[in-house]
């Protein structure tokens, strides 16, 4: 029996909405992989007795997107014994909130460490220590840059001795994650996420060079990965506690060199043992070129796939160094995912140098007609700290919004030479309205029926997106069910509202939001049922889901809309002719 205790509290912070309230839900949408990773590492440290056989480690893990964080309660959990609060996976937009929590904890005498993409990205790409990081260290808050495998025990030992270093910088030494302790959270925590979905990373790092991306500068460009045995262990550990839905958080699972071994193992678990396991993955637009990738993904239980489409304008893709995206391959790739039975999400970035408000709305209309995408997610082209774009603007002295809370891909954070900030913001708002128009929601449902994917799932997800944008005014990736607001959990510097104003308004807001959502559901559910009953619904076709043929590039507007798209088509045709000549060349 351990005679001494060490309390470790892991906190994944949220961030503030435009009114200064913490974005928080009764059930959040996206599980935190970093929280699961650090919890798994902490469990391993406890099992190995890294603080000594007479010291027990008490571990608490909280995700602020679904759990209220009150610093005095965290201090009470830690108590008078040695302890540490770790703010984990902190992105740039979450850094101000993380600092507010950490500042309050330090005032209560709690040792604090902040880690995540903001700390790692700024140290990797910018000179010296940035002011917000220096402020943290001046307050006695320690910073952790890099990944924690093989290093977390050092932080815990230092905290136990009361001798935390101001900075732990491991950016130049990224660890091997094969056979590392598995990411895992207890069922009680996973239950706070909609759909009881948990997450894990099968690999880290990406070989591409997209200038807006922070992944390549924080996790590197070399694939580091867990093996099939590791993945099976993660799946079995979660299934053992009643969890069978997983989000594989690899930025690009198709570039994981062990993808086939992992899929084969998951297929064995599903088809050989009958495990009802399902997955969400993220891939690039060339994944269909990997033989059997999409077919095996479907058999492995991949039901939703996020694709980094970004643009249908080749000049925009080239400017962002995302040359691996080829618009000539988009429809073929998406039709293959449809055949595999997956719901497709695609990210679309607004604000590339060639973009105008008119061209973006035109392109979205083309996408609606000609690409078999279910859900389209819009993002500002944002110079995220840790990206090449941010580094170049910083070095050039370009105007960058000083409020890190806005670096959430939903706000304009720098200038755009083609659009004013007001026009850019309105274009972003319009993009959501244009894509999720009533007629297009019905069109997506009809495509789902015709291609054999779930109409119900497609409708549920589209209503989720519409609700987040129209009712909650947050991006769907930050969404959830039943918005929770606490009067006193407001960003410092903003007034605490009168309870006789705050609470009545909050109640009315909830009633109105639920009434509108119910009205949308009733309307579209009636249409869904009529489509499902229609015997001809499976014969539905349109420009997006018609089979690929030799007239593909002549019959679709997306291939003729600009000189850049015409050039991309001609380049593709030349490559195909050269490939054909090579194939039939006498040996």
C-alpha positions as CSV (number, residue, x, y, z in Angstrom):
1,X,0.0,0.0,0.0
2,X,1.3,3.4,-1.0
3,X,1.8,5.7,2.0
4,X,2.1,8.9,-0.1
5,X,-0.1,10.4,-2.8
6,X,0.7,12.4,-5.9
7,X,-2.3,14.0,-7.7
8,X,-2.2,14.4,-11.5
9,X,-4.9,16.4,-13.2
10,X,-5.1,16.4,-17.0
11,X,-7.2,19.2,-18.6
12,X,-8.0,19.7,-22.2
13,X,-9.1,23.4,-22.4
14,X,-11.8,24.8,-24.6
15,X,-11.8,28.3,-25.8
16,X,-14.1,31.4,-25.7
17,X,-16.9,32.3,-28.1
18,X,-17.4,35.8,-29.5
19,X,-19.3,36.8,-26.3
20,X,-16.5,35.6,-24.1
21,X,-18.2,32.4,-22.7
22,X,-16.4,29.1,-22.7
23,X,-17.6,26.8,-25.5
24,X,-19.0,23.9,-23.6
25,X,-21.7,21.2,-24.1
26,X,-23.6,18.6,-22.3
27,X,-22.2,16.2,-25.0
28,X,-19.3,17.4,-27.1
29,X,-18.6,16.2,-30.7
30,X,-14.9,15.6,-31.1
31,X,-13.0,13.4,-28.6
32,X,-9.5,14.7,-27.5
33,X,-6.8,12.3,-28.6
34,X,-4.1,14.2,-26.6
35,X,-6.1,13.7,-23.4
36,X,-6.3,10.0,-24.2
37,X,-2.6,9.8,-24.9
38,X,-1.5,11.6,-21.7
39,X,-4.0,9.5,-19.7
40,X,-2.5,6.4,-21.1
41,X,1.1,7.6,-20.4
42,X,0.0,8.5,-16.8
43,X,-1.4,5.0,-16.2
44,X,1.8,3.5,-17.5
45,X,3.9,5.7,-15.1
46,X,1.7,4.7,-12.2
47,X,1.9,1.0,-13.1
48,X,5.7,1.3,-13.2
49,X,5.9,3.1,-9.9
50,X,8.1,5.9,-11.3
51,X,7.8,8.0,-8.1
52,X,8.7,5.1,-5.9
53,X,6.8,2.1,-4.5
54,X,5.5,4.1,-1.6
55,X,3.9,6.8,-3.8
56,X,0.5,6.3,-5.4
57,X,-0.5,8.4,-8.4
58,X,-4.1,9.6,-8.5
59,X,-5.1,10.5,-12.1
60,X,-8.0,12.7,-13.2
61,X,-8.8,13.7,-16.8
62,X,-11.2,16.4,-17.9
63,X,-12.2,17.8,-21.3
64,X,-13.5,21.3,-20.9
65,X,-15.7,21.0,-24.0
66,X,-18.0,18.8,-21.9
67,X,-16.9,19.4,-18.3
68,X,-16.9,22.6,-16.3
69,X,-13.4,23.5,-15.1
70,X,-13.2,25.5,-11.9
71,X,-9.6,26.1,-10.7
72,X,-10.5,26.0,-7.0
73,X,-12.0,22.6,-7.5
74,X,-8.9,21.4,-9.3
75,X,-6.8,22.7,-6.4
76,X,-9.1,20.8,-4.0
77,X,-8.6,17.6,-6.0
78,X,-4.8,18.0,-5.7
79,X,-5.1,18.9,-2.0
80,X,-2.1,19.4,0.2
81,X,-0.1,16.5,-1.2
82,X,2.3,16.9,-4.1
83,X,0.4,17.4,-7.4
84,X,0.4,18.7,-10.9
85,X,-2.1,20.2,-13.3
86,X,-1.3,19.6,-17.0
87,X,-3.1,21.7,-19.7
88,X,-2.8,19.3,-22.6
89,X,-3.1,19.6,-26.4
90,X,-3.5,23.4,-26.2
91,X,-4.0,24.8,-29.7
92,X,-3.4,28.5,-30.4
93,X,-7.1,29.4,-30.1
94,X,-7.2,27.6,-26.7
95,X,-4.0,29.3,-25.3
96,X,-5.8,32.3,-23.8
97,X,-8.3,30.1,-22.0
98,X,-5.4,27.8,-20.9
99,X,-3.6,30.7,-19.5
100,X,-6.6,31.9,-17.5
101,X,-7.0,28.5,-15.9
102,X,-3.3,28.2,-15.3
103,X,-3.0,31.7,-13.8
104,X,-5.8,30.9,-11.3
105,X,-4.2,27.6,-10.4
106,X,-0.9,29.2,-9.8
107,X,-2.5,31.7,-7.4
108,X,-3.9,28.7,-5.5
109,X,-0.4,27.3,-5.3
110,X,-0.8,24.5,-7.9
111,X,2.1,23.5,-10.1
112,X,1.1,23.8,-13.8
113,X,2.4,22.7,-17.2
114,X,1.1,23.8,-20.5
115,X,1.8,21.7,-23.7
116,X,0.3,21.3,-27.1
117,X,0.5,22.7,-30.6
118,X,0.8,26.4,-29.8
119,X,3.8,25.9,-27.5
120,X,5.4,23.4,-29.9
121,X,4.6,25.3,-33.1
122,X,5.9,28.7,-32.0
123,X,9.1,27.3,-30.6
124,X,9.6,25.3,-33.8
125,X,9.0,28.2,-36.3
126,X,9.6,31.5,-34.6
127,X,12.8,33.0,-33.1
128,X,13.3,33.0,-29.3
129,X,10.5,32.8,-26.8
130,X,7.3,34.6,-27.8
131,X,5.8,37.1,-25.4
132,X,2.8,34.9,-24.4
133,X,5.1,32.0,-23.6
134,X,7.4,34.2,-21.6
135,X,4.5,35.5,-19.7
136,X,3.5,32.0,-18.7
137,X,7.1,31.2,-17.5
138,X,7.2,34.4,-15.6
139,X,4.1,33.3,-13.7
140,X,5.8,30.0,-12.8
141,X,4.0,28.0,-15.4
142,X,6.1,25.3,-17.1
143,X,5.9,24.7,-20.8
144,X,6.3,21.4,-22.7
145,X,7.1,21.3,-26.4
146,X,7.1,18.1,-28.4
147,X,5.7,14.7,-27.6
148,X,5.5,13.1,-24.2
149,X,6.3,9.5,-24.8
150,X,9.5,8.6,-22.8
151,X,9.6,12.1,-21.3
152,X,6.4,12.4,-19.2
153,X,7.9,10.5,-16.2
154,X,10.7,13.2,-16.0
155,X,8.0,15.9,-15.7
156,X,6.2,13.9,-13.0
157,X,9.4,13.3,-11.0
158,X,10.3,17.0,-11.2
159,X,6.8,18.0,-10.1
160,X,6.9,15.5,-7.2
161,X,10.2,17.1,-6.0
162,X,8.7,20.6,-6.6
163,X,11.5,21.4,-9.1
164,X,9.7,21.8,-12.4
165,X,11.8,23.3,-15.2
166,X,10.5,26.4,-16.9
167,X,10.7,24.7,-20.3
168,X,10.9,21.1,-21.5
169,X,11.7,21.4,-25.2
170,X,11.8,18.1,-27.1
171,X,11.1,19.4,-30.6
172,X,14.4,18.2,-32.0
173,X,13.8,14.6,-30.7
174,X,10.5,13.2,-31.7
175,X,9.9,9.8,-30.2
176,X,9.1,6.4,-31.7
177,X,5.6,5.6,-30.8
178,X,5.6,1.9,-31.7
179,X,4.8,-0.2,-28.6
180,X,4.3,3.0,-26.6
181,X,1.6,3.0,-23.9
182,X,-1.8,3.1,-25.6
183,X,-4.1,6.2,-25.6
184,X,-7.2,5.4,-23.5
185,X,-9.8,7.2,-21.4
186,X,-12.3,5.6,-19.0
187,X,-15.8,5.0,-20.2
188,X,-17.2,7.7,-17.9
189,X,-15.2,10.3,-19.8
190,X,-15.9,8.9,-23.3
191,X,-19.6,8.9,-22.4
192,X,-19.5,12.7,-22.4
193,X,-18.8,12.7,-26.1
194,X,-21.8,12.4,-28.5
195,X,-22.0,8.9,-29.9
196,X,-19.6,7.6,-27.2
197,X,-16.7,7.9,-29.7
198,X,-13.1,7.8,-28.5
199,X,-9.9,8.5,-30.4
200,X,-6.4,7.3,-30.9
201,X,-3.5,8.1,-33.3
202,X,-2.2,5.3,-35.4
203,X,0.7,7.5,-36.6
204,X,2.1,11.0,-36.6
205,X,3.8,13.1,-39.2
206,X,3.0,13.9,-42.8
207,X,5.3,14.0,-45.9
208,X,3.5,16.8,-47.7
209,X,4.4,20.5,-47.5
210,X,1.1,22.5,-47.2
211,X,2.1,26.0,-46.1
212,X,-1.0,26.5,-43.9
213,X,-0.4,23.3,-41.9
214,X,1.1,23.0,-38.5
215,X,1.3,19.2,-38.4
216,X,4.4,19.0,-40.5
217,X,6.3,21.4,-38.3
218,X,5.2,20.0,-35.0
219,X,5.0,16.2,-35.7
220,X,7.5,16.2,-38.5
221,X,7.4,14.9,-42.1
222,X,8.5,11.4,-41.3
223,X,5.8,8.8,-40.6
224,X,6.1,7.4,-37.0
225,X,3.5,4.9,-36.2
226,X,2.0,2.3,-34.0
227,X,1.9,-1.3,-35.3
228,X,-1.1,-3.5,-35.9
229,X,-0.6,-5.2,-32.6
230,X,-0.8,-1.8,-30.9
231,X,-4.0,-0.9,-32.7
232,X,-5.6,-4.2,-31.8
233,X,-4.6,-3.6,-28.1
234,X,-6.3,-0.2,-28.2
235,X,-9.4,-1.5,-29.8
236,X,-9.7,-4.5,-27.4
237,X,-9.1,-2.3,-24.4
238,X,-12.0,0.0,-25.4
239,X,-14.3,-2.7,-26.5
240,X,-13.7,-4.3,-23.1
241,X,-15.3,-1.3,-21.4
242,X,-18.1,-1.1,-23.9
243,X,-16.7,1.5,-26.4
244,X,-16.7,0.5,-30.1
245,X,-16.6,3.8,-32.1
246,X,-13.2,5.3,-32.8
247,X,-11.8,8.5,-34.5
248,X,-8.3,7.7,-35.8
249,X,-6.7,11.2,-35.6
250,X,-3.8,10.8,-38.0
251,X,-3.8,13.9,-40.2
252,X,-3.5,11.6,-43.2
253,X,-4.0,7.9,-42.5
254,X,-3.3,7.0,-46.1
255,X,0.3,8.0,-45.6
256,X,0.7,5.7,-42.7
257,X,3.0,3.0,-44.1
258,X,1.3,0.3,-42.1
259,X,-2.2,1.2,-43.2
260,X,-2.8,-2.2,-44.9
261,X,-1.6,-4.2,-41.9
262,X,-3.8,-2.2,-39.6
263,X,-6.8,-2.6,-41.9
264,X,-6.2,-6.3,-42.2
265,X,-6.1,-6.6,-38.5
266,X,-9.4,-4.6,-38.1
267,X,-11.0,-6.7,-40.8
268,X,-10.0,-9.8,-38.9
269,X,-11.6,-8.4,-35.7
270,X,-14.8,-7.5,-37.5
271,X,-15.2,-10.4,-39.9
272,X,-13.4,-13.1,-37.9
273,X,-14.6,-12.3,-34.4
274,X,-17.7,-10.3,-35.2
275,X,-16.7,-7.2,-33.3
276,X,-19.0,-4.3,-34.1
277,X,-16.3,-1.6,-34.4
278,X,-16.5,1.5,-36.6
279,X,-14.0,4.2,-37.5
280,X,-13.7,7.8,-38.7
281,X,-10.4,8.6,-40.5
282,X,-8.8,11.5,-42.3
283,X,-7.1,11.0,-45.7
284,X,-5.7,12.9,-48.7
285,X,-7.2,13.1,-52.2
286,X,-4.8,10.5,-53.6
287,X,-5.7,7.7,-51.2
288,X,-7.7,5.9,-54.0
289,X,-4.4,5.4,-55.9
290,X,-3.3,3.0,-53.2
291,X,-4.4,-0.5,-54.3
292,X,-7.2,-1.8,-52.1
293,X,-7.0,1.1,-49.7
294,X,-10.7,2.2,-49.9
295,X,-12.1,-1.3,-50.3
296,X,-10.2,-2.5,-47.2
297,X,-11.2,0.7,-45.3
298,X,-14.9,-0.2,-45.9
299,X,-14.4,-3.7,-44.7
300,X,-12.4,-2.5,-41.7
301,X,-15.4,-0.5,-40.5
302,X,-14.6,3.0,-41.8
303,X,-18.0,4.7,-42.0
304,X,-16.9,8.4,-42.2
305,X,-14.0,9.9,-43.9
306,X,-12.6,13.4,-43.8
307,X,-10.9,14.6,-47.0
308,X,-8.7,17.7,-47.2
309,X,-10.2,19.0,-50.5
310,X,-9.3,22.6,-49.7
311,X,-10.2,24.0,-53.1
312,X,-11.2,23.2,-56.7
313,X,-8.9,25.9,-58.0
314,X,-5.5,24.5,-59.0
315,X,-3.8,27.9,-58.7
316,X,-5.0,28.1,-55.1
317,X,-3.7,24.6,-54.3
318,X,-0.3,25.4,-55.9
319,X,0.0,28.6,-53.9
320,X,-0.5,26.6,-50.7
321,X,2.0,23.9,-51.8
322,X,-0.8,21.4,-51.8
323,X,0.1,20.1,-55.2
324,X,-0.8,16.6,-54.3
325,X,-4.5,17.6,-54.7
326,X,-5.5,17.0,-58.3
327,X,-9.0,18.2,-59.2
328,X,-9.1,15.6,-62.1
329,X,-9.0,12.9,-59.4
330,X,-11.7,14.3,-57.0
331,X,-14.8,12.7,-58.4
332,X,-13.2,9.3,-59.0
333,X,-11.9,9.2,-55.4
334,X,-15.2,10.3,-53.9
335,X,-17.3,7.8,-55.9
336,X,-15.0,5.0,-54.6
337,X,-15.7,6.1,-51.0
338,X,-19.4,6.1,-51.9
339,X,-19.1,2.5,-53.1
340,X,-17.4,1.6,-49.8
341,X,-20.5,3.0,-48.0
342,X,-18.7,5.9,-46.2
343,X,-20.1,9.3,-45.4
344,X,-17.7,11.9,-46.9
345,X,-16.6,15.1,-45.2
346,X,-14.4,17.6,-47.1
347,X,-12.6,20.6,-45.8
348,X,-12.7,23.8,-48.0
349,X,-10.5,26.8,-47.3
350,X,-11.6,30.4,-48.1
351,X,-9.1,33.1,-48.8
352,X,-6.4,31.8,-51.1
353,X,-4.7,34.6,-53.1
354,X,-6.8,33.8,-56.2
355,X,-10.1,33.7,-54.3
356,X,-12.8,36.4,-54.5
357,X,-16.2,36.4,-52.9
358,X,-17.8,35.8,-56.3
359,X,-15.4,33.0,-57.3
360,X,-15.8,31.2,-54.0
361,X,-19.6,31.1,-54.2
362,X,-19.5,30.1,-57.8
363,X,-17.1,27.2,-56.9
364,X,-19.4,26.0,-54.1
365,X,-22.3,25.9,-56.5
366,X,-20.2,23.8,-58.8
367,X,-19.2,21.4,-56.0
368,X,-22.9,21.0,-55.1
369,X,-23.8,19.9,-58.6
370,X,-20.7,17.9,-59.6
371,X,-18.9,16.4,-56.6
372,X,-20.5,13.6,-54.5
373,X,-19.6,15.2,-51.1
374,X,-22.0,14.8,-48.2
375,X,-20.7,17.4,-45.8
376,X,-18.5,20.4,-46.7
377,X,-16.7,22.2,-43.9
378,X,-15.5,25.8,-44.5
379,X,-12.4,27.4,-42.9
380,X,-10.7,30.7,-43.2
381,X,-7.2,30.5,-44.6
382,X,-5.6,31.2,-41.2
383,X,-1.9,31.7,-40.5
384,X,-1.8,29.3,-37.5
385,X,1.3,29.7,-35.3
386,X,3.5,26.8,-36.2
387,X,2.8,27.0,-39.9
388,X,4.9,28.3,-42.8
389,X,2.3,30.9,-43.6
390,X,2.4,32.3,-40.1
391,X,6.2,32.3,-40.1
392,X,6.4,34.3,-43.4
393,X,3.9,36.9,-42.3
394,X,5.6,37.2,-38.9
395,X,9.0,37.8,-40.6
396,X,7.5,40.2,-43.1
397,X,5.9,42.2,-40.3
398,X,2.4,41.7,-41.7
399,X,-0.6,42.5,-39.6
400,X,-1.6,39.5,-37.5
401,X,-4.5,39.6,-35.0
402,X,-3.0,39.7,-31.5
403,X,-5.9,37.8,-30.0
404,X,-5.0,34.1,-30.2
405,X,-8.5,33.2,-29.3
406,X,-9.5,34.1,-32.9
407,X,-7.1,31.6,-34.4
408,X,-9.9,28.9,-34.6
409,X,-10.3,28.9,-38.5
410,X,-13.6,30.8,-38.0
411,X,-12.2,34.4,-38.0
412,X,-10.1,36.6,-40.3
413,X,-6.8,36.9,-38.5
414,X,-4.8,38.8,-41.2
415,X,-5.3,40.8,-44.4
416,X,-6.6,39.4,-47.6
417,X,-5.6,41.4,-50.7
418,X,-8.7,40.2,-52.7
419,X,-11.3,40.9,-50.0
420,X,-11.8,43.3,-47.1
421,X,-12.1,41.7,-43.7
422,X,-15.9,42.4,-43.7
423,X,-16.4,40.8,-47.2
424,X,-14.2,37.8,-46.2
425,X,-16.3,37.2,-43.1
426,X,-19.6,37.6,-45.0
427,X,-18.3,35.2,-47.7
428,X,-17.6,32.7,-45.0
429,X,-21.1,33.0,-43.6
430,X,-22.6,32.8,-47.0
431,X,-20.7,29.7,-47.9
432,X,-22.4,27.7,-45.2
433,X,-25.9,29.0,-46.2
434,X,-25.2,28.3,-49.9
435,X,-24.0,24.7,-49.4
436,X,-26.6,23.7,-46.8
437,X,-29.6,25.1,-48.7
438,X,-32.8,23.1,-48.4
439,X,-32.6,21.8,-51.9
440,X,-29.1,20.6,-51.5
441,X,-29.9,18.8,-48.2
442,X,-32.5,16.9,-50.2
443,X,-30.1,16.3,-53.0
444,X,-27.5,14.7,-50.6
445,X,-30.2,12.5,-49.2
446,X,-31.2,11.3,-52.7
447,X,-27.6,10.6,-53.5
448,X,-27.2,8.6,-50.3
449,X,-30.2,6.4,-51.3
450,X,-28.9,5.9,-54.8
451,X,-25.4,5.0,-53.7
452,X,-26.4,2.7,-50.8
453,X,-25.1,4.9,-47.9
454,X,-27.3,5.7,-44.9
455,X,-29.8,8.5,-45.5
456,X,-30.5,8.8,-41.8
457,X,-26.8,9.3,-41.0
458,X,-26.4,11.9,-43.8
459,X,-29.4,13.8,-42.6
460,X,-28.4,13.7,-38.9
461,X,-24.9,15.0,-39.7
462,X,-26.2,17.8,-42.0
463,X,-28.7,18.9,-39.4
464,X,-25.9,18.9,-36.8
465,X,-23.8,21.2,-39.1
466,X,-26.8,23.5,-39.8
467,X,-27.6,23.7,-36.1
468,X,-24.0,24.6,-35.1
469,X,-23.7,27.3,-37.7
470,X,-27.3,28.8,-37.6
471,X,-28.2,28.4,-34.0
472,X,-24.9,28.1,-32.0
473,X,-22.7,30.3,-34.2
474,X,-19.8,27.9,-33.9
475,X,-18.0,25.7,-36.3
476,X,-19.4,22.1,-36.3
477,X,-16.0,20.8,-35.2
478,X,-16.5,22.8,-32.0
479,X,-20.1,21.8,-31.7
480,X,-22.0,19.5,-29.4
481,X,-25.5,19.0,-28.0
482,X,-27.1,21.4,-25.5
483,X,-24.9,24.4,-25.0
484,X,-23.8,25.0,-21.4
485,X,-23.0,28.5,-20.2
486,X,-22.0,29.6,-16.8
487,X,-22.4,33.2,-15.9
488,X,-19.1,33.5,-14.1
489,X,-17.1,31.5,-16.7
490,X,-16.5,34.5,-18.9
491,X,-13.3,35.8,-20.3
492,X,-11.5,38.1,-17.9
493,X,-12.0,41.7,-18.8
494,X,-15.6,41.2,-19.8
495,X,-18.4,42.1,-17.3
496,X,-20.2,39.4,-15.3
497,X,-23.8,39.7,-16.4
498,X,-26.7,40.4,-14.0
499,X,-28.3,37.0,-13.1
500,X,-31.8,38.5,-13.9
501,X,-30.6,39.1,-17.4
502,X,-28.3,36.1,-18.0
503,X,-30.5,33.3,-16.9
504,X,-33.8,34.3,-18.6
505,X,-32.0,34.9,-21.8
506,X,-30.2,31.5,-21.6
507,X,-33.5,29.7,-21.0
508,X,-35.2,31.5,-23.9
509,X,-32.3,30.7,-26.2
510,X,-32.5,27.0,-25.4
511,X,-36.2,26.9,-26.1
512,X,-35.9,28.8,-29.4
513,X,-32.9,26.7,-30.5
514,X,-34.7,23.4,-29.8
515,X,-37.9,24.5,-31.4
516,X,-36.1,25.5,-34.6
517,X,-34.1,22.2,-34.6
518,X,-37.3,20.2,-34.1
519,X,-39.0,22.0,-37.0
520,X,-36.1,21.3,-39.3
521,X,-36.0,17.6,-38.2
522,X,-39.8,17.2,-38.8
523,X,-39.5,18.8,-42.3
524,X,-36.6,16.8,-43.5
525,X,-37.6,13.5,-41.8
526,X,-40.8,13.6,-43.8
527,X,-38.7,13.9,-47.0
528,X,-36.3,11.2,-45.8
529,X,-39.2,8.8,-45.4
530,X,-40.6,9.6,-48.8
531,X,-37.3,9.0,-50.4
532,X,-36.9,5.7,-48.6
533,X,-40.4,4.6,-49.7
534,X,-39.8,5.6,-53.3
535,X,-39.1,2.5,-55.4
536,X,-37.3,4.6,-58.0
537,X,-35.0,6.3,-55.5
538,X,-32.2,3.9,-56.1
539,X,-32.2,4.9,-59.8
540,X,-31.6,8.6,-59.0
541,X,-28.6,10.1,-60.7
542,X,-27.0,13.5,-61.3
543,X,-23.7,15.0,-62.5
544,X,-22.0,14.2,-59.2
545,X,-22.7,10.4,-59.0
546,X,-22.9,9.5,-62.6
547,X,-20.2,6.9,-63.6
548,X,-16.8,8.2,-64.8
549,X,-16.6,8.0,-68.6
550,X,-14.4,9.3,-71.5
551,X,-16.4,12.6,-71.6
552,X,-15.7,13.4,-67.9
553,X,-13.7,16.5,-68.5
554,X,-16.0,17.9,-71.2
555,X,-19.3,17.5,-69.4
556,X,-18.4,19.0,-66.0
557,X,-18.1,22.8,-65.4
558,X,-15.4,22.4,-62.8
559,X,-12.9,21.4,-65.5
560,X,-13.6,24.5,-67.6
561,X,-14.2,27.3,-65.2
562,X,-10.8,28.8,-65.3
563,X,-7.5,28.7,-67.2
564,X,-5.9,26.9,-64.3
565,X,-8.5,24.1,-64.3
566,X,-8.2,23.8,-68.1
567,X,-4.4,23.5,-67.7
568,X,-4.8,20.9,-65.0
569,X,-7.0,18.8,-67.3
570,X,-4.6,19.0,-70.1
571,X,-1.7,18.0,-67.8
572,X,-3.8,15.0,-66.7
573,X,-4.5,14.0,-70.3
574,X,-0.8,14.2,-71.2
575,X,0.1,12.0,-68.2
576,X,-2.5,9.5,-69.2
577,X,-1.3,9.3,-72.8
578,X,2.3,8.9,-71.6
579,X,1.2,6.1,-69.2
580,X,-0.7,4.4,-72.0
581,X,2.3,4.5,-74.3
582,X,4.6,3.1,-71.6
583,X,2.1,0.3,-70.9
584,X,2.0,-0.8,-74.6
585,X,5.6,-0.3,-75.4
586,X,7.2,-3.5,-76.8
587,X,9.4,-5.2,-74.2
